[in-house]
């Protein structure tokens, strides 16, 4: 059985997900969590940039 690189549990199927800029094989639950955290991080950064009137590129 494959093992998830994020949570370490045995799973039936692994999915490729980008974790901190690196592609890792994780279970579907961890992949969903990573996508949500990434979206939240990007939105938080965008809010701070708008608040500080930042007009450059990341």
Rosetta blueprint (number, residue, H / E / L):
1 X L
2 X E
3 X E
4 X L
5 X L
6 X L
7 X L
8 X L
9 X L
10 X E
11 X E
12 X L
13 X L
14 X L
15 X E
16 X E
17 X E
18 X E
19 X E
20 X L
21 X L
22 X E
23 X E
24 X E
25 X E
26 X E
27 X L
28 X H
29 X H
30 X H
31 X H
32 X H
33 X H
34 X H
35 X H
36 X H
37 X H
38 X H
39 X H
40 X H
41 X H
42 X H
43 X H
44 X H
45 X H
46 X H
47 X H
48 X H
49 X H
50 X H
51 X H
52 X L
53 X L
54 X L
55 X L
56 X L
57 X L
58 X L
